[in-house]
Amino acid sequence: MTKEDLIEDTRRKMIISIKENGYMSKRTIQLSQELDVYILEQQKIGMELLRKKRRDCLG
């Protein structure tokens, strides 16, 4: 499962949890934190790729 799949799966679970339990339920908060972690990891990967591209271009 890719990071994108994990993000989408977590978003789906979070939407279901909000519908069933509301915004402040323990499960919703946990899923929100997981989603934050996945997104931060994606951003770090993106920044690393940009740095690598810049290094490659500057030679």
N, C-alpha and C positions, 0 to 999 in steps of 0.2 A: 504494500500500500504506500503510495507516494504522500508527501507532505500535503499536496493539494487535496488528495482524497481524505486525509485526516481532518483537514480544515473543513471541508464540505460535510463530512460525517458529523463532526462536532457541532457545526452550525445547525444541522438538521436536529440533532439531539437537543440542542439548546432551545430551539423554537418549540419543540414538543414539550420540553420541561417547563417553559414559560407558559404555554397554553394550559398545561395540567396543574402546575404548582405556583405560578406567579413568578415575578421577577426576583423576589428575595428568598426563594427557597435555596436550601443548601446545595441541591443538585445543580440548579441553574448557575449559582455562583461558581461552583466547581468547574462546570463546563465553560463558563466565561473565562476563567483563569487558564484553562487548557488552551482555549482558542487564542488568548493573548500570547501564550508561550509559543504556539505554532507560528503565529504571525511574526513575532519577534525573530524567530529562527529563520523564517523566510526572508525577512529584511536583512539579516546578517549575511545570508547566502548571496542575496542580490548585491549588497555592498562589496563583498569579496570579489564577485564577478566583475563589478565595475572597476575596482582597484586593479585586478589582473589585466583587464582590457587596457586600462590607462598605462600600466607598466609596459605592456606589449607594444603599445603605440609609441611610447617614448623611447623604447628600445634600450 
